């Protein structure tokens, strides 16, 4: 069940925003690719490996749908609509993965970071919207540690401001460093218990979560860009580009200066990794500098750029820019607290999610309503 409903009425019909400058020729936004984790095989041998389908079939929470919005539960026994312990940030879907109906189910993925109990790191919700009501389960993100004889893992303490599911890989934004990469072909079932990782009795815990998703690689900043280091605040997948690409956006407050950029990195369709040179370094294939601040999400669709921009407790904006135009355009059409963006090219719908406690939804709008 996927409802296509606009975010809100267009309060600003394409108001002019800031000028964008193409700075691709600087070639200074680069990411270094790590090697693959050597601990995945030992973990495969130590723990039951389950599929995405098995996680989805084991969903243990329900969402509600009203006026086209998917709402997190807010009941006496379980309340994620109002909680201040976890905050939702990133969004992707089975459409990004390459299968609009993942084995007959349409799935959303949503990332969260732990705000109160920071040691719990970040998690991802696997949401099945093909059932009524929509159902989901959280999976804890972990980074392998330990040795080949005693493999373990620790939580991943990132803001998780953007995610992209491409093939078997899940990209998660790592604000000050680049991105973490997790493999959907290696989801582990663990025992219920406190703490995270291998315990003294040889069992594995994940702060009460039943499943964990392990990191298999990471990307880190390489070199020194002009102005300041790139901030990998959010990311999204663009399947409309050739080749497919990951788009990274930067978040800055206005007081931090006029330095925000958006960068695209091309993907290898066979490995699902970023395209890199012989030194395992990938260089952004397109970079724009723009004057927008408070950018929470960034994506490109058919060559056009879209940014989600927060405004505190006020309605959020979509910034639209088509290369070749002099200026971008601003549309005040998003609810307060809007975050990451993802695009469904089958239904031509742009999706976002909201983070504010007491107002948490997944919301989609036909992209034709955000016209140039």
N, C-alpha and C positions, 0 to 999 in steps of 0.2 A: 504494500500500500504506500504509494508516494503521491502526495498531494502537491500540486503546483500552484502556489499562492504568492502574490507579491508581498514584499516586506511591508510596504506602507504606501501612501500616496506620495508622489514626487513633490516634495516641498520646494526643492530648488531644481528647476527644469534646465539642467545643463549649465549652471552658473560657471563662469570662467574661474579656474583656480590658478595654479602656478605653472611656469614654463619648465619644460623638461629638456635636458641636454644629453645627447648621446656621447658617452665617454668610453665607449667600448675600446677605442684605439689605444687607451692607456694600458690595456692588457695587464692590469695589476690586481684584479680580484681573482685569486687562485685558491684552490683547495688541494691538499695533499691526501691521497688515499692510503689508508693503512692496509696491512696485510690481513688475511682472514684469520679469525680467532682459531687457535690450535686446540681450544678446549671444547669445541662443539662436539666432536666425536666422543670424547670421554663422557660428556654430559648425556649424549644420546644413549650411551651404554649404561649409564647410571639411573636414568629416569625414563618413565613412559613418555613416548613422543605421541602427541595427539594432533589431529588435523584442525583446520579452521572450522570445518563442518561439525566436528565433535564439540568444539567450544560453543558454537552457535546452538547446537541441539541441547546443550546443557545450560542454556540461559536461565538465570534465576531472578531477574527483575523485569518489571514492566514499565513502559512509558505510556502516556496518553496522547491522543491527537485531538486538537481542537483548533478550528479556524486555520487549518493547514500547518499548525505548529506542533512539532514533537516536543512534549514536555517531560522533564525528568520527574520521577515520583516524589511526592510530598505527603507521606502518610505518617501515622503515629509510630509505626515500626521501622520505617525506612524513608529517610528524607535527603535526597540529593539536590532537590530544587533550592533548598535554603541553606545547606551546609556551608560552613566557612572552613572546613577542614581540607576540602579538595576544590580546585577550580578548573573548569573545562577550558581548553585552549585551541586545540587543533582538530581539523576534520578532513576525512578522506572517505572513499567509498569503493565498493567492488567495481564500479565503473572505472575508477583510476587503475585498479588492479588489472583490468583488461577483460572483465567479465561482468556485464551489466546485471546479470543474474548469476551470482556465485553459486553454482549447482542449484539453480532454481530460486535462490534467495537473493534479494537485494540487501546489501549490508552497508551500514555506515560504520566508520571507526572514529572515535573521539578520544583525544588525549587529555589527561588531567595532570596537574602537579599538586603535590601535597604541601599545603600552606602551613598547617599547624604542626603536624608530625613530619617534619622535613626528611627524616631518615627513611620514610617510606618511598621517597623519590617520585616516580611518575607511573601512570597506568594508562591502559587503553581500553575503551569500551567497545565490544563487538555487538553491534545493534542489528537485529533482523527486522526490517520494515515490511517484509512480505507476509508476516503473520499479524493477526489482530487479537489483542493489542500488540504493538511492537515489543519485542523482548530483547534483553541484552545481558551480558556478563562482562565483568572487568577482568583484565589480565595484567599482571604486574610486569613492568619492564625491568630487566636485569642485565648486568654485565658479568660475563664469566670471570671467575678468579680461581685461585688454587692451583693444583698440579694435575697432570694427566692421571695420576693414581688416586687423587682425592680432589676431583673437580668440585667447584662451588660457584657461587655467584653473589653479587651485591646489588643493591638497588641503584637506579640511575637517577641522580639528582640533577635534573634539567627542568627548565620551565616548560618545555614541550610546546612552544608557541605555534608550531605548525607541523603537519604530518602529510606524507604522501605514500600511498600504497601502489607500488609498481611491480607487477609480476609477483614474485615470491618475497619481495623486499618491502620493508616499511622504513621510510626515512623520517627521522624526528629531528626538528631543529634544536641545535645546541648553541645558545645565544652567543657566547663569547668565543666559540671555537669553530663551529661549522655545522656538522650534522652527525647523528648516530644512525647506524643501519642495523635493522633487526630482520631475522629470517622467519617468515611465516611457515616454512617447512620444518621448523624446529620449535614447537610449542610443548612445554613440559608440564606434566601433572605432578603436583607436590602434595605433601601431607599438610593438614591443618595444624598451625602452631605459630608461636611468636617468633620474631626475628626473621632474618632472611639468609638463605644459603644452607650449606651442609652443617648438620648438627653433630654433636658428639657421638650419637648413636648411629650415625650414617644416614639418617633420614634428611629430607630437605623441606624447609619451611619458606613461606613468602608472606609473612604478616597476615596470615589467615586467607590469603588468596589461593584459589585452587590451581590456577595455571600461571605460568611465567613465560615471557617471550624474550629470548636472549639476543644480546647485541653480537653481531658477527664482524662488523667493521666500523670505522669512523672516518670522518673527513675533518681535517684541521686546516686553519689558515696557513697559507704559504706565502712568504714575502711580505712586503710592507706597502699597502695601497697608499695613494696620495690622500692627503687630508687626515684620515684616521683609519684605524682598522675597521674592517667590515663587521657589522653586527648582524648575526644570522637570527633575527627575531622570529621570523615566520617563513614557511615554505609551502609550495603547492605544486602539483603536477599539471603540465600542459600536454595533453595528448593531441592537440590540434596542430602543434608545431612539427616540423620535420628537421631532425628527428624529434621524438618526444623529449621533454626537458623538465628540469626542476627550476622553479622560480623562487628566489629568496628575497624577502623584504626586510627593511630595517625600521625599528621603532626608535624614535627620539622625541623628547619633549621639545617644545618650541625654544625653551631656554638653552637647550643644548646646541643650538646653532642650526644652520641651513645645510645639513650634510647628508640627508637621507638619500639612499640609492635603492635601485631594484636591479637584481642581477639574474641572468638565466645561464644555467649549465646544461649542456646537451647530455643525453643518456644513450647508452649502448643497449640496443633492443635485445641482444642475445644474453648479456650478463646481467642486465638491469642496473648496472653501476654507471657512475658518471664516466664520460669519455675522458681519458687521461693520456699523457704522453709516456715516453719510455721511462721517465722518472716518477711515474704514478702521480703526476700533477695535472689537474684539470683547470683550464682557464675559462672564465665566463665568456660565453659567445655573444652576449649582448648585455650592456650595462647602461642604465639611464640614471642621471642625477636629477632630483626633483626637490621642490621646496616644501613637500608635505611632511607634517610631523604626526605623531601618535598613530602610526601605521600598524595595524594589527593583523592584516592579511594582505597577500599579494598574489596575483595570478595573471596569466595571459591566456586569451582565448582568440583564436584566429588572428593573431598579431596585435590585438588590442589589449592594453594593460588595465587592470582593475585593482584598486587598493581599498581596503576597508579602513576607516579612520574613526577612532573613538573620540567622544566628546564628554567624558565624565558621565554624569547621570542623564545627559541629554541624548537625543537621537544621534545615531552614528551616520557617517557619510560613506558613499561609494565615490571614489575618484576614478574617472575614466580617461584614458589617453590613447590616441591613435598615432603611432609614429608618422611624422610628416606634418602633423598639426602643430601650430605654434604653442597652444596651451592645452592643459587638461580641463576637464569639466567635472563639476561637483554635483552630486545628487544626494539629498538628505532623505534616504529611504530606508535606512536600517534602524532597528531598535537599539536602545542603549546597551553598551557592553559587547557589541559585536566583535568577533575575533577573526579566526582563520577563514579562508575561502576554498571551495572546491567546485568543480564544474562537471555536470552530467551532460555529455555531448549527445546522448540519445534523446533526451527530453529538452535539451538546450536550456538547462536550468542552473543558476548559480546558487550555491548553498552556503550558509554561514551558521554560526552558533553564537550564543550569548553567554557571558561568564558571570554576570552579577547575581549574587545570592538573592533568591526571591524572584528572579526573572530569567530562568534558564531554559532555552529552547533551541531546536534545530529548525531553520527556516529557509525555504527556497523561493526563488522568483524567476520567471522566464527572463532570459537575458535580453530579449527584445524590448523589455520595459526600461532597460538601461541603454538608451540609444544615444548616438553621438549627435 
